[in-house]
Amino acid sequence: MLFRSRKKVNFIEKIYAFVWPKSGWNRLIKYISLRIKRLPGSPHKIALGFSFGIMSAMTPFFGVHFLIGIFCSWLFGGSIAASIIGNFIGNPWTFPFIILLNYKIGNYIFNSGEAIPFNIEIVYNEFILILSSMLSILIDGNVNNFLNSLEGLYFLPAILYGSLFTCIISAVISYIFIKNIVINYQKRRFKLTILKK
């Protein structure tokens, strides 16, 4: 096969390469930034799509981040490709930090009572409880079970409230940052094309 590595890569090496890229994180970040700069469209459209991608990655709606980012980009005329790239900010390595940040902000602003120490296992159990009760609505039509499960939640409401702030802040910062990067890149590219002529 053309372009295939001569050395056979085993399963452990594939996992390691996925966690730690062979060329290093610096090169991966440069590659992603180059992909963003070369996307077709106006700087506004690219930056808007990217910011919707990051915004959806900061929400606690795991499993539907890409759908949320793509839908928002399509709805507001942003770049769908940029939204997909921005969505990769949320991944298995960053989700624990995003959840913790959202919880800290949500707990500080909305919970007046004594704070329970953060426990990822309880958060996971709350997610499973919500998903199972949502399934019971779809299968049995049992809305009471879902409403009862909402009363026993502690961490998820705080995470959801905190995500409102992290979504807005991360979207605004990423929009300004990406728009400036794309504008500068397109200006340089335009000057180079004029010089070549």
N, C-alpha and C positions, 0 to 999 in steps of 0.2 A: 504494500500500500504506500502511495506517495505521501510524504510529509509525516509518516508515522515514526515515532522514536524507535531506534534500534534496540534500546534496552527495555526489557519487559518491566512494567511497573506493577507491583503487587498492591493489594487492597489497602494495606497500612500506609504505603507511600502515597496513594491517591488521597486518603483522608488527610494526611499531613500536608500535602500540596494544596488541599482545599482550605485548611485552617491557616497555613502559612505559605503564601505564594512563592514559587521558586525564584522569581525575579525580585521579590521583596514588595512590601506594602507601598514604598515610595513610587516604584514604577507603576503599580496598579492604580494609584491615585492619579498619576500623570496621564495614564491611558484613559481613565474615566473622564478627567477634565478635558482632554482632547476630543473625546467622543461628544461631550456636551457642546463644546465650541463649534464642532463641525455639523451639528444638527441643522436641518433646514428650517427656516422661519426667522421671524424678527426676534431681537433680544427680549422683547416683552413676552412674546409667546413662549419662548424657551424657558425663561425665568419663571413664568407663571406655572408652566407644567411641572418644572422641577420643585417649586415651592409646594405645589399640591401633593407631589410625591412624598416629600419630607413631612408635610403636615399629616398625611394619612398614616405614615409610619410611626408617628408619635401617639397615635390613638391606641386604646387597649382592645381594638377590634381585630384580634389576631385571626389570620386566615383570609380576611377580606381587604387587607391594606391596598393591594394592587387594584382591586375593583373600585375602591373608594377614590384612589388617586386618578385612575383613568376616567371615571365618571365625572369627577370635578373638573378635570382638564378639558374633557369634551364639552361639558356644560358651559364653561367660561372661555372657551376658545384657546386653551393652552396647548402646548405640545405634549402629546400622549407619550412619545418616546422619552422626552425629558422627565415626565412623571414616573415612568418605569425605572429610569436610572436613579432618580431621587428617592424612590421607594426602597432601594437597597440599603439606605441608612439604617432601616429597621431590619435586623437579622438576628439569628440566635445568639450572637455575641453581644449585641447592643440592647436587646430587649430587657434583660434584667436591670440594666442601668436606667433605661427609659421608664420602666414600671416603678422603680424606686424613686426617681425624680418626680414623676407624676404623683405618686403617693405622698411624698414629703410636701409638695406644693399644695395638693388638695387637702391634706390633713391640717396643714398650718392655717389655711384660709377658711375652710368650711367646718371642721370638727372642733367643737368647743370643749368637749369632754377630755378625759385623760387619754393620751395616745397609747395604743397597744404597740409593743415593739414589732417592727416589720418582720413578717415571716412568709417566705416565698411559697412554702407548702400550703399555708392557709389561703394564699392568693390563688394558687393552682386549684385547690378544692372549691373555692368560690366560682372560678371559671367553669369547672366541671358541673357544679350545681346549676349554674345559669344555662349552660348548654343542654343539660338533661331536662330541665324544666321547659326550655324552648322546644325541645323535641316532643315533649308531652303535649304541648299546644298543637303542634303539627299533626301528631299521630292521633291523640285522643280528644283534642279540642278542650283540654283542661286548663283554663286560664287561671283558676284559683290556685293551683299548684305553683304556677309561675309567680303570682303575686305574693304568696306565702314565702317563697324562696327569696324574694327581694328584701323582706323584712329582716332576715338573719344575716345580711351582708354587712361587713364593716370596711374591708379594704377596697373592694371594687368601686363603690361610690366615690371614695376619696381619690382613687386613681383616675376615674372618669372626670371628676371636677378639675383635678390638676392637669389633665391632658388638654383641657380647653385653653389654658394659659401657654403650655409648651407648644401646642399646635400653632397658635397665633404668633408667638415670638419666633419660633423656628422658621415659619413660613415667611415672615417679613424680612428677617435677616438673610435667609437663603435667596429670596427674590432680589434684594438689593445687590448681594454679592455676585450671583450668577449673571444678572443683567449687566453689571459693570465688566465682568470677564468677557462676555459674549460681544459687547459693544467694542471693547478694545481689540479683540481678536478680529472682528469683522472690519474694523478700520485699518488694521495692519494688512490684512489680506487684500483690501481694496487698493491700498497704496502700492502693494507689490504688483498687482495686476496692471495698474497704470504705468509703473516703471518698466514692466516687461514690454508694454506696447511702445 
